[in-house]
């Protein structure tokens, strides 16, 4: 439970320099308070520590010309261009403001880039720099011009009417303004932004003819929870502004198309998207509300993601997500009027998510192969796979298939090959593959079973592999980009103290749950079981997360604690319950509208396996977990008291109506639209069922699952007259604990709970 540096510090922030072909990473073999920058060249195995000042010299936003002989990029916040053949570099911009997102125009004579809010164009020789957009916040302009309330307008007019000097100055200003406009033939059109709106994304077409921009306006007047901070430097209790609860109004995005040739702005319209007025299926349980929505005949609210232009700038794709989480559209933008037209609609009666799909700002795995073909990932087959769509013919093609998930996709620079990370061999093993852009067989390139996080070198000749196994933390390897090539280990990070203990490789098993689904688990079997034959079930957090795999767990403290429990004679089971990542759409959405349903019965079915096959005493079974794992622990003790004798719920969600919007509304909809889902999913409603002993641990400055959650449950237990529970509070801890003393206290209490309650 100490600072994890005691184990050794694994390399991270691994990236290739796109210009010099060298590999950079952060590493800390000396276990200093900070991680140093290191560099290595392909074919060499000795990392070189670099001065920190060189970290700023690592380039970003690198974009190549079609022939690969020119590269434009950002370094130290300024724009540069490099001739690859002659290895000569030229600085194009030197400004206080930072440049970003450079790209070659379609004819490659010009470069477009962003500075502040706006888009600029500059020639490859660094001349003729021109501003292309001029974003203006509407209310800022009105304030500058003296506009405002009716009262302010009246006062302004009164001043002009009363004083001749003001009239004269106003006339002179009007004349000068007219002359300025006559002199300036190419004045930039003002692109208005609403007050409070954030310019989330702006992109210029490669031919420079159009600009598309997306704005995001956070919801106002949402109520927020206050998180009191008691242990402060000031000695006073200080309030931390918390998040809103699920059901509060979400922020909204808007999209705009600016046709530079017509000097016209079009609002991007979603009205023609397929199924835009569909009513979510769960409203069948609420006929009155369904009828009301049908009568309104309104488009559903939609969030727009980033813009993706084809190489010539003649087509643009925008990814759109319904705010009710039921649909994602790959949509073609009509450049004549701003209408979005569906190319692909992925619908899910539960919620849209999965690897390369989820509703983030970037829109998941998406991109152009050429001027006509666009690639993306979809769970349409039940597993996240790779697809293409032809924007001219509208033909869709599925490139990969099978009962596995595509987790990451990279298109080669020559646009002929996809490089793919997938769990094809086993749900708990990732490998790196390649495949032709037209589809076909996946050719495996990596060979070490476990976790392979691969970064492809700019020339695509080398793989930087961050690899780990279930009992060995992450290390850096280099391998030629060839199937069967041997990976060479570059770093050795483990401390002697860590290596001195024989950390177990838990057995990965699968069992059938009561619904016939295959459930994977990590199993720890003691060499010498206690006489009481006890067992402990560990429940991972996050819900949608995978912990039953062959690589190093992010729950490393829990992994070590499970080793300790096994040493002491406990059988330990760690389950990827329904809702976990890595197993496809049906498994992912199996908890829709009922958290604490299949995810909990999987734990119960796992206990039955331990009793029937591994000789565990059914009277001596406990469980523990944090966050979502804490929630399952509460539901287990409240609704399955005959199965679980004791449990430790850490930073637990006690009432889903009090959690955040983005996560909860996807799985349970909203409390006021789907109260049934919240009623059957929230532990606080089942507290009366507590029979075994419950330990609760919670940080008092938890900004994720608020301390208020556990306080409300405590009050409920008091009113129910329950005595078989305790609460340990941690005044300086957020959701993820930081202080070793807190970790040690928490897990000492958990161990004491199991030692006292599971040895009858």
C-alpha positions in Angstrom: 0.0 0.0 0.0 3.1 2.3 -0.2 3.8 4.7 -3.0 3.8 2.3 -6.0 7.3 3.5 -6.9 8.6 0.8 -4.5 7.7 -1.7 -7.2 9.6 0.1 -9.9 8.3 2.7 -12.4 7.2 1.4 -15.8 7.8 3.5 -18.9 4.9 5.5 -20.3 4.1 8.5 -22.6 5.7 6.5 -25.4 5.8 8.2 -28.8 7.9 8.3 -31.9 9.4 11.6 -33.2 7.9 11.7 -36.7 10.9 13.6 -38.1 14.0 12.0 -36.6 12.5 8.5 -36.3 13.6 8.1 -32.7 11.5 6.8 -29.8 10.8 9.0 -26.8 9.4 7.9 -23.4 9.1 8.8 -19.8 10.9 6.5 -17.3 12.1 6.5 -13.7 14.4 3.7 -12.9 16.0 5.7 -10.0 12.5 6.1 -8.5 12.8 9.9 -8.3 9.9 12.2 -7.5 9.5 12.8 -11.3 9.9 10.7 -14.5 12.7 11.6 -16.8 12.6 11.9 -20.6 14.5 9.1 -22.5 15.2 8.4 -26.1 16.2 5.3 -28.1 16.9 4.7 -31.8 15.6 1.6 -33.6 18.2 -1.2 -33.6 19.7 0.0 -30.3 18.8 -1.2 -26.9 20.4 1.4 -24.6 18.0 4.2 -23.5 19.5 7.7 -23.4 18.4 10.1 -20.6 17.7 13.6 -22.0 17.8 17.0 -20.4 14.3 18.2 -19.6 14.7 21.2 -22.0 14.7 18.7 -24.9 11.2 17.6 -24.0 9.9 20.9 -25.5 11.7 20.2 -28.7 9.6 17.1 -29.4 7.3 18.0 -32.4 3.6 17.5 -32.5 0.7 17.7 -35.1 3.0 16.3 -37.8 1.3 16.2 -41.3 3.0 14.9 -44.5 2.6 15.9 -48.1 1.3 13.1 -50.4 4.7 12.2 -51.6 6.1 12.1 -48.0 8.9 14.5 -48.8 7.5 17.5 -46.9 6.3 17.7 -43.3 4.6 20.5 -41.5 4.4 20.4 -37.7 4.3 22.4 -34.5 7.3 22.9 -32.3 7.4 25.2 -29.2 4.0 26.4 -30.3 5.2 27.7 -33.7 4.7 26.3 -37.2 7.6 24.7 -39.1 8.1 22.9 -42.4 10.8 20.4 -43.2 12.2 18.9 -46.4 12.7 15.3 -45.5 15.2 14.5 -48.3 17.5 17.5 -47.6 16.8 17.4 -43.9 16.3 21.2 -43.9 13.8 22.9 -41.6 12.2 26.3 -42.0 10.1 28.2 -39.4 6.9 29.5 -41.0 5.4 31.4 -38.0 7.0 33.0 -34.9 4.2 34.4 -32.7 3.3 34.7 -29.0 0.1 32.8 -29.8 0.3 29.1 -30.4 -0.3 27.5 -33.8 -2.0 24.1 -34.0 -3.6 21.6 -36.4 -1.6 22.3 -39.5 -2.6 20.6 -42.8 -1.5 20.7 -46.4 -4.1 22.1 -48.8 -5.4 19.9 -51.5 -2.9 21.3 -54.1 -0.2 21.3 -51.4 1.0 24.9 -52.3 -0.6 26.2 -49.1 -0.8 25.2 -45.5 -3.8 25.8 -43.2 -3.5 26.0 -39.5 -5.3 27.3 -36.4 -4.2 30.2 -34.2 -6.5 31.0 -31.3 -10.0 30.6 -32.5 -9.3 31.3 -36.2 -8.0 29.5 -39.3 -5.1 30.9 -41.3 -3.5 30.0 -44.6 0.2 30.4 -45.4 2.3 29.4 -48.5 4.9 26.7 -48.1 7.6 29.4 -48.5 6.2 31.2 -45.4 4.8 34.1 -47.4 1.3 35.5 -48.0 -0.1 34.6 -44.6 -3.9 35.2 -44.6 -6.6 35.0 -42.0 -9.6 33.0 -43.2 -12.1 33.2 -40.3 -13.1 35.8 -37.8 -15.0 34.4 -34.9 -16.8 37.0 -32.7 -18.7 36.4 -29.5 -22.0 38.1 -30.2 -22.4 39.8 -26.8 -18.8 40.9 -26.7 -19.4 42.8 -30.0 -22.6 44.3 -28.7 -20.9 45.5 -25.5 -18.1 47.0 -27.5 -20.6 48.9 -29.7 -22.6 50.0 -26.6 -25.6 47.8 -27.2 -27.4 46.2 -24.3 -30.7 46.6 -22.5 -33.6 48.8 -23.7 -32.6 51.2 -20.9 -29.0 51.4 -22.1 -30.1 52.0 -25.7 -32.4 54.8 -24.5 -29.6 56.5 -22.6 -27.3 56.3 -25.6 -29.9 57.9 -27.8 -30.6 60.6 -25.3 -26.9 61.5 -25.2 -26.7 61.8 -29.0 -29.9 63.9 -29.1 -28.6 66.3 -26.4 -25.0 66.9 -27.4 -23.9 68.2 -30.8 -20.3 67.1 -30.3 -21.5 63.5 -30.0 -23.6 63.8 -33.2 -20.6 65.2 -35.1 -18.3 62.4 -33.9 -20.9 59.8 -34.8 -21.2 61.2 -38.3 -17.4 61.3 -38.7 -17.1 57.7 -37.5 -19.7 56.6 -40.0 -17.9 58.3 -42.8 -14.5 56.7 -41.8 -16.2 53.3 -41.5 -17.6 53.6 -45.0 -14.2 54.6 -46.4 -12.5 51.7 -44.6 -15.0 49.3 -46.1 -14.5 50.7 -49.6 -10.7 50.4 -49.2 -10.9 46.8 -47.9 -12.3 44.7 -50.6 -11.7 41.4 -48.9 -13.1 42.1 -45.4 -13.5 38.9 -43.3 -17.1 37.9 -42.5 -17.7 37.8 -38.8 -18.6 34.3 -37.7 -20.9 34.8 -34.6 -20.5 32.8 -31.4 -23.2 32.8 -28.7 -22.2 34.2 -25.4 -21.1 31.3 -23.2 -20.5 29.0 -26.2 -17.1 27.3 -26.6 -15.6 26.8 -30.1 -15.1 23.1 -29.8 -13.8 22.3 -33.3 -13.1 24.2 -36.5 -11.9 22.7 -39.7 -11.2 24.1 -43.1 -11.6 22.1 -46.3 -8.3 21.1 -47.9 -9.3 23.2 -51.0 -10.0 26.2 -48.7 -13.5 26.7 -50.0 -15.4 26.0 -46.8 -15.1 26.1 -43.0 -17.1 23.9 -40.6 -17.2 24.8 -37.0 -18.9 23.2 -33.9 -19.8 25.1 -30.8 -20.6 23.7 -27.3 -22.7 25.6 -24.8 -22.7 24.2 -21.3 -26.1 24.1 -19.6 -26.8 26.9 -17.2 -28.5 26.9 -13.8 -27.9 23.2 -13.1 -27.8 22.5 -9.4 -24.4 21.2 -8.2 -23.4 19.2 -5.1 -21.0 21.0 -2.8 -18.1 18.8 -1.5 -16.8 20.2 1.8 -13.1 20.0 2.4 -12.3 19.8 6.1 -8.6 19.3 6.3 -7.2 22.5 4.6 -4.2 24.8 4.9 -6.4 27.7 5.9 -7.9 25.9 8.9 -11.4 26.7 7.6 -13.8 24.3 5.9 -13.6 25.1 2.1 -16.3 24.1 -0.4 -15.3 22.3 -3.6 -17.9 22.9 -6.4 -19.1 19.4 -7.4 -20.8 18.0 -10.5 -24.5 18.0 -11.3 -26.5 14.8 -10.7 -28.0 12.6 -13.5 -31.0 14.2 -15.2 -29.8 17.7 -15.1 -29.8 19.4 -18.6 -26.8 18.5 -20.7 -24.8 21.0 -22.7 -25.7 21.3 -26.4 -23.6 21.4 -29.6 -24.4 23.4 -32.8 -22.7 23.1 -36.1 -22.2 25.7 -38.9 -21.0 25.6 -42.4 -19.3 28.7 -43.8 -19.2 28.7 -47.6 -16.3 31.1 -48.2 -17.1 31.4 -51.9 -20.7 32.4 -51.3 -19.8 34.3 -48.1 -22.7 32.5 -46.5 -23.2 30.7 -43.1 -25.5 27.7 -42.9 -26.7 26.1 -39.6 -26.0 22.4 -39.8 -29.3 20.5 -39.7 -30.0 17.0 -38.4 -33.6 16.9 -39.5 -32.9 14.4 -42.3 -31.0 11.9 -40.2 -32.6 8.5 -40.3 -34.7 7.8 -37.2 -34.2 11.3 -35.8 -37.7 11.3 -34.3 -37.7 7.7 -33.0 -38.9 7.3 -29.5 -36.7 5.1 -27.3 -38.1 1.7 -26.7 -38.1 1.9 -22.9 -41.1 4.4 -23.1 -43.3 1.3 -23.8 -43.3 1.1 -20.0 -44.6 4.6 -19.8 -47.4 4.9 -22.4 -48.6 8.4 -21.4 -45.1 9.9 -21.8 -44.7 8.0 -25.1 -47.9 9.4 -26.5 -46.9 12.9 -25.5 -43.5 12.5 -27.3 -45.2 11.1 -30.4 -47.6 14.1 -30.4 -44.7 16.6 -30.2 -43.1 15.3 -33.4 -39.7 16.8 -32.5 -36.2 15.9 -33.5 -34.2 14.3 -30.8 -31.3 16.3 -29.4 -28.0 15.5 -31.0 -24.3 16.0 -30.2 -22.0 16.6 -33.2 -18.5 15.4 -33.2 -15.4 16.4 -35.2 -15.4 17.2 -38.9 -13.5 14.9 -41.3 -12.7 16.2 -44.8 -11.7 14.0 -47.7 -8.3 14.7 -49.2 -9.6 16.9 -52.0 -12.0 18.9 -49.8 -15.1 17.9 -51.8 -16.8 15.9 -49.1 -17.1 16.1 -45.3 -18.3 13.6 -42.7 -19.6 14.5 -39.3 -20.3 11.9 -36.5 -23.5 12.6 -34.6 -24.7 11.0 -31.4 -28.3 11.2 -30.0 -28.2 12.6 -26.5 -30.4 9.8 -25.4 -27.5 7.5 -26.3 -29.6 5.2 -28.6 -28.1 6.2 -32.0 -24.8 7.2 -33.7 -24.8 8.4 -37.3 -22.0 8.6 -39.8 -23.3 11.6 -41.7 -22.4 13.2 -45.0 -22.6 17.0 -44.9 -24.3 18.6 -47.9 -22.0 21.4 -48.7 -24.7 23.3 -50.5 -27.1 23.8 -47.6 -25.7 22.3 -44.3 -28.0 19.3 -44.2 -26.7 16.0 -42.7 -27.5 12.9 -44.6 -27.1 9.4 -43.1 -24.5 7.1 -44.5 -24.6 4.7 -41.5 -26.9 4.5 -38.5 -26.0 2.4 -35.6 -28.9 2.0 -33.3 -29.1 0.3 -29.9 -32.2 0.1 -27.7 -29.8 0.1 -24.8 -26.9 2.6 -25.5 -24.3 3.1 -28.1 -20.7 2.4 -27.0 -17.9 -0.1 -27.5 -14.3 0.2 -28.6 -13.8 2.8 -31.3 -17.4 3.8 -31.1 -18.2 5.7 -27.9 -19.6 9.2 -27.9 -16.5 11.3 -27.2 -15.5 14.5 -29.0 -13.4 12.7 -31.6 -16.2 10.4 -32.8 -14.2 7.1 -32.3 -12.2 5.3 -35.0 -13.0 7.1 -38.2 -11.2 8.5 -41.2 -10.8 8.7 -45.0 -9.0 6.1 -47.1 -9.4 8.1 -50.3 -11.8 10.7 -51.7 -14.7 8.2 -51.7 -14.1 5.6 -49.0 -14.6 6.4 -45.3 -13.8 3.8 -42.5 -15.3 3.4 -39.0 -16.1 0.9 -36.3 -19.5 -0.4 -35.4 -21.1 -3.0 -33.1 -23.8 -3.8 -35.7 -22.6 -7.5 -35.7 -22.6 -7.7 -31.9 -18.8 -7.0 -31.7 -16.9 -3.9 -32.5 -15.6 -4.4 -36.1 -14.2 -2.3 -38.9 -16.3 -1.1 -41.8 -16.0 1.2 -44.8 -18.7 3.2 -46.6 -18.5 4.7 -50.1 -19.9 8.2 -50.0 -20.8 8.1 -53.7 -22.5 4.7 -54.0 -23.5 4.5 -50.3 -22.2 0.9 -50.3 -21.1 -0.4 -46.9 -18.6 -3.2 -46.4 -17.7 -5.1 -43.2 -13.9 -5.7 -43.2 -13.5 -7.8 -40.0 -15.8 -10.3 -38.3 -15.9 -12.8 -35.5 -16.5 -13.0 -31.8 -13.8 -10.6 -30.8 -13.3 -6.9 -30.6 -11.2 -4.5 -32.7 -9.7 -2.1 -30.1 -7.5 0.2 -32.1 -7.0 1.0 -35.8 -4.2 2.8 -37.6 -4.2 3.4 -41.4 -0.8 3.2 -43.0 0.7 6.3 -44.7 0.3 4.8 -48.1 -3.4 4.1 -47.3 -3.0 0.4 -48.3 -2.9 -1.3 -44.9 -4.8 -1.2 -41.6 -2.8 -1.9 -38.5 -5.2 -3.3 -35.9 -5.1 -4.2 -32.2 -7.6 -6.9 -31.3 -8.4 -9.6 -28.7 -8.9 -12.2 -31.5 -6.9 -15.0 -29.8 -8.6 -14.7 -26.4 -10.7 -12.0 -24.7 -7.9 -11.4 -22.3 -5.0 -11.3 -24.8 -4.3 -8.4 -27.2 -2.1 -8.7 -30.3 -1.1 -6.4 -33.2 -2.3 -7.3 -36.7 -2.2 -6.0 -40.2 -4.8 -6.3 -43.0 -5.3 -4.9 -46.5 -7.7 -1.9 -46.7 -9.9 -4.0 -48.9 -10.3 -6.6 -46.1 -9.1 -10.2 -45.8 -7.3 -12.2 -43.2 -5.7 -10.5 -40.1 -2.0 -11.3 -40.0 -0.6 -11.4 -36.5 2.6 -9.4 -36.0 3.3 -9.6 -32.2 3.9 -12.9 -30.5 4.0 -12.3 -26.7 0.7 -13.4 -25.2 -0.5 -10.7 -22.7 -1.1 -7.0 -23.2 0.5 -5.4 -26.3 0.2 -1.6 -26.5 1.8 -0.8 -29.9 3.1 2.4 -31.4 4.1 2.2 -35.0 7.2 4.1 -36.1 6.8 6.9 -38.7 8.5 4.8 -41.4 6.3 1.8 -40.3 9.4 -0.4 -40.0 9.4 -0.7 -36.2 7.0 -1.4 -33.3 7.4 0.1 -29.9 5.6 -2.3 -27.7 4.5 -1.6 -24.1 4.0 -5.2 -22.9 3.1 -6.8 -19.6 1.8 -10.2 -18.3 -0.5 -10.9 -15.4 2.3 -10.9 -12.8 4.8 -8.6 -14.5 4.3 -4.8 -14.9 4.7 -2.9 -18.1 8.0 -2.8 -19.9 9.2 -1.3 -23.3 10.1 -3.6 -26.2 11.2 -2.9 -29.7 10.4 -5.2 -32.7 10.7 -5.1 -36.4 7.3 -4.7 -38.1 7.4 -8.3 -39.4 5.4 -11.3 -38.4 7.5 -13.7 -36.3 10.2 -11.0 -35.5 11.5 -11.2 -32.0 10.7 -8.4 -29.6 13.7 -7.1 -27.6 13.2 -5.8 -24.1 14.5 -2.3 -23.6 13.7 -1.4 -20.0 13.8 -3.3 -16.8 11.8 -1.4 -14.2 11.1 -3.9 -11.4 12.8 -3.3 -8.1 14.6 -6.1 -6.3 12.1 -5.9 -3.5 9.2 -6.5 -6.0 11.1 -9.4 -7.7 11.7 -11.1 -4.3 8.1 -12.2 -3.9 6.7 -15.0 -6.2 3.7 -13.1 -7.6 1.0 -15.5 -8.8 -0.3 -15.9 -12.3 -3.9 -16.3 -11.5 -5.7 -19.0 -13.5 -8.1 -17.5 -16.1 -11.2 -19.6 -16.2 -14.7 -19.4 -17.8 -18.0 -20.6 -16.4 -21.6 -20.5 -17.6 -23.9 -18.2 -15.7 -27.5 -19.0 -15.1 -28.4 -17.4 -18.5 -26.0 -19.6 -20.4 -23.5 -16.8 -21.0 -19.8 -17.5 -20.7 -18.2 -15.5 -17.8 -14.5 -15.1 -17.4 -12.7 -14.9 -14.1 -9.3 -14.9 -12.4 -9.0 -17.7 -9.8 -6.5 -17.8 -7.0 -6.4 -21.2 -5.2 -4.3 -21.5 -1.9 -1.9 -24.3 -1.5 -3.0 -24.7 2.1 -6.6 -23.6 2.5 -7.8 -22.4 6.0 -9.8 -25.0 7.9 -12.9 -22.8 7.5 -12.4 -23.0 3.7 -13.3 -19.3 3.1 -13.5 -17.4 -0.2 -13.4 -13.8 -1.2 -14.8 -12.3 -4.4 -13.1 -9.2 -5.7 -15.4 -6.9 -7.8 -13.7 -4.5 -10.2 -14.9 -1.0 -10.6 -16.0 1.2 -13.5 -18.6 -1.4 -14.7 -17.4 -1.3 -18.3 -13.8 -2.4 -17.6 -11.9 -5.6 -18.2 -9.8 -7.1 -15.3 -9.7 -10.8 -16.3 -6.8 -10.7 -18.7 -3.2 -11.8 -19.1 -1.6 -8.4 -18.6 -0.8 -6.3 -15.6 -3.9 -5.1 -13.8 -4.6 -1.4 -13.2 -5.9 -2.8 -9.9 -2.4 -3.7 -8.8 -2.9 -3.0 -5.1 -6.0 -5.3 -5.2 -3.9 -7.9 -7.1 -1.3 -7.9 -4.4 -4.0 -8.0 -1.7 -5.5 -11.1 -3.4 -2.0 -12.7 -3.3 -2.0 -12.0 0.4 -5.4 -13.5 0.9 -4.4 -16.6 -1.0 -1.2 -16.9 1.2 -3.5 -16.8 4.2 -5.6 -19.7 2.9 -8.5 -17.9 1.1 -9.7 -18.9 -2.4 -10.1 -15.7 -4.4 -12.3 -15.1 -7.4 -12.1 -11.9 -9.6 -14.9 -11.9 -12.2 -15.5 -10.0 -15.4 -19.2 -9.8 -14.7 -21.9 -8.8 -17.2 -21.3 -5.2 -18.3 -17.5 -5.6 -18.5 -15.4 -4.7 -21.5 -13.9 -7.1 -24.0 -16.8 -9.4 -24.7 -19.1 -7.7 -27.2 -22.3 -5.8 -27.3 -24.7 -8.2 -25.6 -22.4 -8.6 -22.6 -21.7 -4.9 -22.5 -25.4 -3.9 -22.4 -26.6 -6.8 -20.2 -27.1 -4.4 -17.3 -29.3 -2.0 -19.2 -32.0 -0.6 -16.9 -31.0 -3.0 -14.1 -27.6 -2.5 -12.5 -27.4 -5.0 -9.7 -29.1 -7.6 -11.9 -27.0 -9.9 -14.1 -23.8 -8.2 -12.9 -24.7 -9.4 -9.4 -26.0 -12.8 -10.2 -22.7 -13.5 -12.0 -21.0 -13.1 -8.6 -23.6 -15.5 -7.0 -23.0 -18.0 -9.8 -19.3 -17.7 -9.3 -19.7 -18.5 -5.6 -21.7 -21.6 -6.6 -18.8 -22.7 -8.8 -16.4 -22.2 -5.8 -18.6 -24.3 -3.6 -19.3 -27.1 -6.1 -15.8 -27.4 -7.7 -13.3 -25.9 -5.2 -14.6 -27.0 -1.9 -15.4 -23.5 -0.5 -17.6 -23.4 2.6 -20.8 -21.5 1.5 -21.1 -20.0 5.0 -17.7 -18.2 4.7 -17.9 -16.1 1.6 -17.1 -12.4 1.5 -16.6 -9.8 -1.2 -15.1 -6.4 -1.7 -14.7 -3.7 -4.3 -14.5 0.0 -5.0 -16.8 2.4 -6.9 -18.9 0.1 -9.1 -17.4 -2.8 -7.1 -18.6 -1.0 -3.9 -22.1 -0.7 -5.4 -22.1 -4.5 -6.2 -20.9 -5.2 -2.7 -23.9 -3.3 -1.2 -26.4 -4.9 -3.5 -24.9 -8.3 -2.7 -25.2 -7.9 1.1 -28.7 -6.3 0.8 -30.3 -8.7 -1.7 -28.2 -11.9 -1.5 -27.6 -12.2 2.3 -27.6 -16.0 2.3 -24.7 -16.0 -0.1 -22.4 -13.4 1.3 -21.4 -13.3 5.0 -19.4 -10.1 4.9 -18.4 -7.4 2.5 -16.4 -4.2 2.2 -17.8 -1.5 0.0 -15.3 1.2 -0.9 -16.3 4.7 -2.4 -19.6 3.0 -3.3 -22.5 4.3 -5.4 -25.5 4.0 -3.1 -28.2 5.7 -5.2 -27.8 6.0 -9.0 -30.1 9.0 -9.0 -27.2 10.9 -7.3 -24.5 9.9 -9.7 -23.3 11.8 -12.9 -25.3 12.3 -16.1 -22.9 11.0 -18.8 -22.4 7.6 -17.3 -25.7 6.9 -15.6 -28.2 8.2 -18.2 -26.7 5.9 -20.8 -27.4 2.8 -18.7 -30.5 3.8 -16.7 -31.9 6.6 -18.8 -33.0 9.5 -16.5 -34.7 9.3 -13.1 -37.8 11.3 -14.2 -38.2 9.4 -17.5 -37.4 5.9 -16.2 -37.9 5.7 -12.4 -38.3 1.9 -12.6 -34.7 1.5 -13.7 -33.5 3.6 -10.8 -35.8 1.9 -8.2 -34.4 -1.5 -9.0 -30.8 -0.5 -9.4 -30.1 1.6 -6.2 -28.8 -0.1 -3.1 -30.4 2.4 -0.7 -33.8 1.0 -1.6 -32.8 -2.5 -0.4 -30.9 -1.7 2.8 -33.4 -3.5 4.9 -32.1 -6.8 3.6 -28.7 -6.5 5.4 -27.9 -9.5 7.5 -24.1 -10.0 7.2 -21.5 -7.6 8.3 -20.8 -4.5 6.1 -17.7 -2.3 6.2 -18.0 1.0 4.2 -15.0 3.2 3.4 -15.2 6.5 1.7 -13.1 9.6 1.0 -14.7 12.8 2.3 -13.5 14.9 -0.7 -14.7 12.4 -3.3 -15.6 14.5 -6.3 -16.8 11.4 -8.3 -19.0 9.4 -5.9 -19.8 12.1 -3.4 -19.4 11.6 0.4 -23.1 12.6 0.5 -23.9 9.2 -1.0 -22.6 7.2 1.9 -24.0 9.6 4.5 -27.5 9.1 3.0 -27.1 5.3 3.2 -25.8 5.6 6.8 -28.9 7.5 7.8 -31.1 4.8 6.1 -29.3 2.1 8.1 -29.7 4.0 11.3 -33.5 4.4 10.7 -33.7 0.7 9.9 -32.1 -0.1 13.2 -29.2 -2.0 11.7 -26.2 -2.6 13.9 -23.9 -4.8 11.8 -22.1 -2.2 9.9 -19.3 0.4 10.2 -18.1 3.4 8.3 -14.4 4.4 7.9 -14.0 7.9 6.5 -10.8 9.4 4.9 -10.8 13.2 5.3 -8.1 14.0 2.7 -9.0 11.5 0.0 -10.8 11.9 -3.3 -12.3 8.9 -5.3 -8.9 7.4 -6.0 -6.9 7.3 -2.8 -3.4 8.9 -2.8 -1.9 8.7 0.7 -0.3 5.3 1.6 -1.6 5.7 5.2 -5.1 5.8 3.8 -4.6 2.7 1.6 -3.0 0.9 4.5 -5.8 1.8 7.0 -8.5 0.8 4.5 -7.1 -2.6 3.6 -6.1 -3.4 7.1 -9.8 -3.0 8.0 -10.9 -5.2 5.1 -8.5 -8.0 6.1 -9.6 -7.7 9.7 -13.2 -8.0 8.5 -12.6 -11.2 6.6 -10.4 -12.7 9.4 -13.1 -12.1 11.9 -16.2 -13.0 9.9 -15.1 -15.8 7.5 -13.5 -18.2 9.8 -16.5 -19.9 11.5 
